[in-house]
Amino acid sequence: MLDEFKTFAIRGNVIDMAVGIIIGAAFGSIVQSLVKDVLMPPLGLLTGNVDFANLFLVLKEGAAPAPYATLQAAQEAGAVTINYGLFLNTVVSFLIVAFAVFLLVRYINKLREPDAGPPSPPTVKKCPYCVSDVPIQATRCPHCTSELEVEAPA
């Protein structure tokens, strides 16, 4: 049983999957930083100095009475909150990751498409009398027995 597991684990697909998961996790943390540290601060400035991470609704006040200046203050007071600002950050992160995955899949699909290359030379021609398909080298039509011109080899 251990030998079967080794065979399974060493297969290329499993190793590729493991590498993909590791790179995906690293990419996810980069995207989270991009959203949190690069995209949201200017967006917050454009919306009137709003820090999206501190957008929340208080459902139930904690030990200290509301209002709470930050989400952290509300959580420290034990308030029950809906953290829609963090949710917006997560949605933006997801959209960036989804777009990156879309581009990657699109690129991989283009790589998998067979190269069409130059078109292959024709193997048949049309008989000018009966319009039947005739092999390109034929000198007489097998359908109507008309004599055909021989085409010069390309």
DAPEVEN-V98903 format. One line per field, one symbol per residue. phi: phi as a letter, one per 40 degrees, with the letter a starting at -180 (. if undefined). psi: psi as a letter, one per 20 degrees, with the letter a starting at -180 (. if undefined). burial: # if it has 24 or more other ideal C-beta (glycine too) atoms within 12 Angstrom, else .. A space follows every 50 residues. Layout:
# DAPEVEN-V98903
phi->???
psi->???
burial->???
This chain:
# DAPEVEN-V98903
phi->.cccccccccddcccccccccccccccccccccdccbbccdccccccgfc cccbcabccacccccccbcbcccccccgccbbccccccccccdccccccc cdccccccccccccccgcccccbbbccccbfccbddccbacccbgccbcc cccc
psi->hhhggggghiqhhggggggggghggghghggggggghgghghhhghkllp ohhkorpohpqbgqqrqphrhhhghhijqpqomhghggghgggghggggg hggghggghhhhpqphaqqqqqiqrppigikqpqqhiqippigijqpqqp qqq.
burial->..............................##..##...#.......... .#####.#.........#..#..#....#.#.#.##.##..##..##... ..........................#......#...#.........#.. ....
